[in-house]
Amino acid sequence: MSDSLPPCPKCQSEYAYEMGALLVCPECAHEWNPEESWESEGGADAVVKDAMGNVLADGDTVTVIKDLKVKGYPNSIKVGTKVRNIRLIDAANGHDIDCKVDGFGQMQLKSSVVKKVV
């Protein structure tokens, strides 16, 4: 193995190897381009933006910009529903906001379906 390869940006494993233009971590299966920073891929300090391009932060208030069907509920989250005190999390299936929606309880939302209240 080459000592010049950087550690995995996701799990810090030192066993990364080259596969074409990418580097691959055998421990967590993370693939990355060594020319790009991990933050641009959604890393630990990645910037989360709403549907309008505004940067979101923990504690922000957002509104839902389209009706969202929720499994197990007879009605959906309506357009304009205000969600207060959001918390940003690592994206799990694209859901990068953890919040409590009135009438629905704790859930995760995608940042692409909300707009920041300024």
Protein Blocks (a to p, Z undefined) as FASTA:
>chain_A
ZZkbccdfklopakbccehjbccdfklopacdfkbcfklnopaklccddfkopacdehia
cddfbdcddehiabdcdehiacehiaddddeehiabdcddehkapadddfklcccdZZ
